[in-house]
């Protein structure tokens, strides 16, 4: 026969057990129902949800998650075609560092369902992705880095000689302004007219970087308005060669660069100018409208991706996963 002390101990132990109070409808949560459990004071609370999920997903996860990082555009296209569904979509970032992302489990179309008692059937976790960062070519990064930056004569000479392969030789018709132009040269002729410059060859630029010297003279120019009798005086700085003749140098050159690694080459105009500061000379090579080539290269890749995957394309950043 159980004594009184044992009976009291069993009774107290029974009181210490958590008591399930049942399930109740929830108007505050997105889940349809919630479960309430009474836990006596002083008892240690243990969250077993992580252990339960680890055990339940030991052989297979609940859903596909993660971001695959692709090394070329075709790999992203193949990944998209392998994993795409009715809600899959592409997101493009068009900038100096362009990229393309495919979200296999993107949100379905339609307006959100504002019902606290049921889930939105169009909602998704957006956690299964592939990302491709367009790799800029070595040549593109090199030229954009020096574009518009001041260089000394020795720096200019070294840069031009080391990258002479990037220069194109313009035809005599483009240099001298007469004769029949190639179709692609007509756009460069227009550039020369717009910036009032003239094209030269890489040999001319190398010669300039080795032998270029400038003498500066200051002339006084006086003008008089015959109607009012007012006179004005202007000091004009003129740069001359050491022999006293005016300096006539090419101000434009043509280069061909791939925007992306192993990508198509684009012809670009490069503006050349110099600046005399006291006895020092500074030289500048500036790419003319490089953003047009960048945009064309990105748009071509995006067109290929949408055509081969059949997925909708959004320009911008997707929602955070």
Secondary structure, DSSP 8 states (H G I E B T S, - for coil): ---HHHHHHHHHHHHTS-EEEEEEE-SSSSSSEEEEEE--TT------HHHHHHHHTSSS-SS--EEEEESSHHHHHHHHHHH--TT-EEEEE-STT-EEEEETT---SS-----TTS--TT-----EEEEEE--B-HHHHHHHHHTT--B-HHHHHHHHHHTGGGEE---HHHHHT-S---TTHHHHHHHHHHHT--B--HHHHHHHHHH---EEEEEEEEEE-TTT--EEEEEEEEEE-TTS-B-----EEEEEEESBTT--EEEEEEEEEEEEETTEEEEEEEESSHHHHHHHHHHHHHHHHHHHH--EEEES-----
